[in-house]
Amino acid sequence: MEDLSRRIWDEWTSLQPVPPVEDEIAGILDGLNCRNRGEEYEFASGRYFAVRKLMKLWSESEYQPLGSIKIIYGDKQKKRMQFSVDAGVTEMIFERISASSRKKRNWNWLRGMWGACGALYMPKTGYYLVLRPPARNDSSDRIRSILRSAGFSLGVRKKSCTLELMLRDQQQIVTFLSRLGFVRTVLELEETAIYRSMRSRANKLVNCDSANINKTLEAAERQMKLINELEEAGIIEDLPDDLRELILARKRNPSISLKELGQNLPRPISKSTVEYRWRKCEKILHKLLKGDGANVFGKGRR
């Protein structure tokens, strides 16, 4: 499952750029933490693949002649990479995400945002997709506006100073990833969902069968114990024919179910009738042990 959560990034970095690439660039930079250093904006990311994707998009964008992305360093201990972009170019990029564009469903921008601060989690049960946009801008509001206008049920959770935006429904996660263009990931996710569903059903059937077997064995054990007590009391031969037939059938088949036991009698009976006859045996033994043996067999055999 973790492999799929990682392979989604391989698919993103290998996707052919979708015009206008400037929107996806804006999404990536919008999803990263940054600082204004005067003439430059400094960005940091622990996702090297996101920086590689950014540089690939940059080379095909209108910004390429205006300035370049300068890699500052990568901190191996913190596993983070820092880079800088000219302040004028950065502000031009951020202007693409203006208040007037909030109503537009810009999936290119959202794809970049997802690559910068999104993640897909697949624990043993369930799925959830998360975006954690930086608190410095209003990106979380725009994400909510886009997704809710497209019919997504979005969960929101505050964590530290940021908001986590979550999708938990498997079908909505599939739809979201389809909108971003992750066809291969969607197919794998649906295969995983089918496999999980089949495995869950198989486990339920196994657990149900196991529980039924345990109940059958426990009932058979109680009945064999009752038979032993009736034998010790020396009254089996005095029991009515139907009860003696039941006892003999159980002794011959010490582990079968009540339903099967009923079908093994000379005149087959239902499970409920089998249960009724065992209760009669218990009552007879109980009366005998209480000392009321005079009328323990009623008026006689049936």
Order of alpha helices (4+ residues) and beta strands (2+ residues): alpha-alpha-beta-beta-alpha-beta-beta-alpha-alpha-beta-beta-alpha-beta-beta-alpha-alpha-alpha-alpha-alpha
